[in-house]
Amino acid sequence: MKQVVWVIIVVGVVVGAVVIGGGLGEAATTRATPMTFWTFGPGASTPFFEAAARAWNAAYPERPIALTCQLYPYEDLHTRLLIALKTGQGAPDLSDIEVNKFPNFVRKGDQIHLIPLNDLIELVQAKFVQARFAIYAKDGQYYGVDYHVGATVMFYNQEILAQAGVDVNKIETWADFVNVGKRVVAKTGKMMTTIETLDTWTQWPLISQRGSDFLDQDGNPTLDDAVNISALQFQYDLIYKERIAIVAPGGLHLGDQYWAFMKQGGAAAVMMPIWFMNCFVTSMPALKGKMLIRPLPRWEAGGFRSAGMGGTATVITDQCHDVALAKAFLAYAKLTQAAAINIWNQIGIDPIRWDAWPLLKEQPPNKYTEYFGTEIFDILMQVKDEIHPVHYGELSPKIKDLYRSKIVYHVLELKDQTPAEALHAAAAELRRLQK
């Protein structure tokens, strides 16, 4: 496959015939410190860091940087970065690493080639959703700064709920959700919700809400614990016992087949991370003004109403030419309150610095507030302390593969295994791989 790489020099350097600059004079440009940043595409990290570099140079003209952003395909980036770090040559100063790939860079027994960021993070940590630092930590060291929380929420179609005479604000628990779902089906003929079989965006939030996970903090499988089993049984019951849910068309919530289904009013609710807003805005514009965002139902009184899903961290490599400058720039770009506001305005995702969330209401309208309204931020504030850390490890890719190829296939489609049988079998396979 032919590799595609776009290289953009941000500060005072000519790209073709276009100068993308921060207003630096020629002398300042010549003494600017070169700094490279890798990310994967398509994505918004490149323009975000371009803007951050311009702002940095305007604020700190005595310490200018010349930032080169390199955009690679997803797999290429992580493979190239891992090879460069292991061989000790060719790595960038800074790089993005997607959360599922992060365990490859901090493997037990391997030398870690990322710079610890504790001195940056611990200064401001109380202002952030703690779980989003934990997923990029190893042995007490923090190695990455995420862009967003990925708070899982429920998207409700208020038009369908109104037809059923349902007040969405009275859905407090999953038991309430089931009861409302029965009413929706009876009154409208629509399904209450959909369940994924080709990814883990349904199972993982349901267990994280209750403090469980697929792996423990040491990377050992917990895929078949009691919470995992009961969560999968709950999904089975929604489909075959309560009859208020179906398997998502196409098996995924991230796909054209599902979006077409939802545009036609296919289901009254879908559980996904808040970054799924972008799918509504870009792929389901007909639902504008109809969708509400609310916390997840609780499992029990006092239970958590969200879960942090997905993520991409920016790291500093041990081949960085000026670690102190890179740290200062990374903190400026992603750890300040102003940076959090920029993340919302430029990327449209929920920044990990929660004390910026109330201020987001005051920002200019964007495509997300125009679609969903400004109560997005009220919902985030309600659940900011209700997000458990999730664990990623060397077995994470295999877990996702087993989940979609064996576990839910047998439980929700073939129906030839119980949730307990399927999860115990998958966990046993994972434990064999550990030996």
PENOR-V900603 format. One line per field, one symbol per residue. phi: phi as a letter, one per 30 degrees, with the letter a starting at -180 (. if undefined). A space follows every 10 residues. Layout:
phi: ???
//
This chain:
phi: .ddcbccbcd cibdcicccc bciddddddd cdddbcbcbc bdacddddde dddddedddb ddbdbccccc cbeedeedde dddddddiaj dddbadbddd ceedcbddjc dcccddcedd dddbedccdd eddddccahi cccbbdcbdi ddbcccdddd dddciccddc dcbdddeddd eddddddcic ddabbdbcac dcddddddec icadbddcid dbecdddedd dddedededc cdhcbbdeei ibdcaddddd ddedidbdab caddddeddd ddcbddceic cccbddddda eiddcaadbi kbccbcddcd dbdddddddd dddbcddddd ddeddccibd ddddddeddd dddeebdddd dciddedddd ddcecbbddc ccaddedddd ddddcbdddd dccdhcbded dddddddddd ddddd
//
